[in-house]
Amino acid sequence: MLRPLSMIVLCGLLAVLCGDRSTQAGEYNEVLSVGDKAPTWEKLPATDGKSYASSDFEDKSALVVVFTCASCPTAVDYEARIDALSRKYGGEQGTAAVVAICVNRVPEDQLPALTERAKAKGFHFKYLYDESQESAKSFGAIFTPQFFVLNKERKVVYMGAMDDSTEPESVKRSYVEEAIAAIQAGKAPETTETIARGCRVRYARERRKN
């Protein structure tokens, strides 16, 4: 029979081997937890003809990163709300930057098509394309759209859905705006994580190595 000390050591070893999800990731995110330092990305091409890295927005007190696309009906439905958010908080004098990233590789989600769409719609937010898909993987994004709100230290303060209803007329709470307001007030938002709604990110299948 194992002594109490031996049992404690054994339990600790099992926790390390099996992984303690409560300390490794969020409730709905297998990669990040609220409070984690957010991943960064190097220069990615955007629909305005320029390229942007995460460091290009360091002057903003808040950074909203949304993984989205043009091939998902839900993501398309949210485009107007994302643009309104950027209009409200973004711009040269704004306190928050809104950055959309698409990683899908289907034709309608690649940079040429996104560029035409952004021009036709007159988007105010930065719309980036990441063919490598590494940015979405590093954030643990699995849906389009999926939102991450980062504070000045670029730690995650909120992640999940933009609001509480896919239908705009039924929205009662905007979790993303609540998170931005909390950052501006030097507080933590009341809601820090929700389940994102939309289509699955179209990750490329990785071939098994022999």
Secondary structure, DSSP 4 states (H G I P E B T S, - for coil): ---HHHHHHHHHHHHHHH--HHHHS-SS-SS--TTSBPP----EEBTTS-EE-GGGGTTSSEEEEEE--SS-HHHHHHHHHHHHHHHHH-STT-SEEEEEEE---SGGGSHHHHHHHHHHHT--SEEEE-TT-HHHHHHT--EESEEEEE-TT-BEEEEE-SBS-SSGGG---BHHHHHHHHHHTTS--S--B----SEEP-PPPPPPP-
